[in-house]
Amino acid sequence: MLRRLLFLFLLASLLTGCWFIYKPDIKQGNILTPQKVNAIRPGMTREEVTSLLGTPVLVNAFNDNQLIYVYTIQPGHGNFKAQQVYIYFENGHVTKYTANLHS
């Protein structure tokens, strides 16, 4: 009887341990906060934008007048989230930007 209880206890502890495996969050890209993105203004230069947001991870080889910032996170136990900011330039100055910071 004692052996059965010990066996069941060991089996239960091994099986429940599988449910609590640690999975780290995987974060990639530029961290995009609303404060940083809201600081972008028309007329800013490319250098001012990169000093504010950092060097973009993605480079658009077909359009020199655009910067693309992306931040993704895959939580260990949760849903994938992505944020994007597209900044458009004309004559080296910001004309507009679009941002998707909710995910």
C-alpha angles and dihedrals in degrees: 000000000000091000091053092050091048091048092049091048092051092045092049093048092050093048095047091049089065091064094058101053111148114243115182123223112256112216124182136175135016118337105241116198123181089239092058095043093047089054090067110106134183110262096035115134124238089252092054091051094048091047088053100042103018129237110323117247092216121059120198102218091188099052122043090182095069136070120197120200120189132180122183133181129188106191115213089240109020148048127312114256130194134186126192136188122188116194120192125203136195120188089353096304132103113261099172144335138204125208136192105189099152118087 
